[in-house]
Amino acid sequence: MKIRPLGDRVVLQHKEAEETTRSGIILPDSAKEKPQEAVVIAVGSGKYVDGKTVPASVKEGDRVICSKYAGTELKIDEEEFIIVSEDDIIAKVE
């Protein structure tokens, strides 16, 4: 199954949360913080500005930082994704 976002929406897949702290303490699932770094899986056609389509500034495969509580979470074939507006992406990781 493929997801194709519409407009300025972007499909992201979060990187795995850390399972241990720097000091070696193992964290249970309930204590893990939701990661903000994600990988772009799919990108919509872009934003409409003054009747023209402005393409998205990210592309598939980019690593990005997104707002902590942004987007809509969904699960497809046992994989978890999040769909966010391009405005919810704060930065690219290079």
Order of alpha helices (4+ residues) and beta strands (2+ residues): beta-beta-beta-beta-beta-beta-beta-beta
